[in-house]
Amino acid sequence: MRPERERKLIARFWWLGGLGGLLLGSGLATLLHGSHLKDAGDSTWFWVSTGGFALIMTGIGSIGHANRFRTLADVYRILRDSQEQSKQR
């Protein structure tokens, strides 16, 4: 059974990772739409593409934060396991 702190970190990992994946995918789709607008000669292609880049960068940042929470959870697990092993000795 995981401690409460580790469960919260894992939950944050899943939430932020899922959100990052959603934003990254949406950004790629928006960027592709901006590319089609440029080919069609629409004047709003630049703003749509800029929004797509912003979504992509936000998604990457969110995935980075998710990895941070996962790393913290792994560190807590390693520390907990090492404390349990030292108590058994």
Phi, psi and omega in degrees: 000132180278145174293163183301318182297317180292322177296321179294321178294319178294322178296318177296322177302312182292318180295310182290324177295318177295317178296319178297318177297320178296314181293320179297314179295319178296321179295320178295319178295320179293320178296320177296321177296319177298324177296319178292324177295322179295318179296329180278351178086016179285144183278350182268006184301323183296316183289325177293317179294322177296319175297323176297316177297320179297318178296319179298313181294322177294320178296317178296319177297320179294320177295323176298317177295323178298318178296327177297316179294323178295320178296318177298319178296320178294320178296316178299321179295316180296317179296320179295318179295320180291326176292322178294322179291323179289332177288330181285339182280000000 
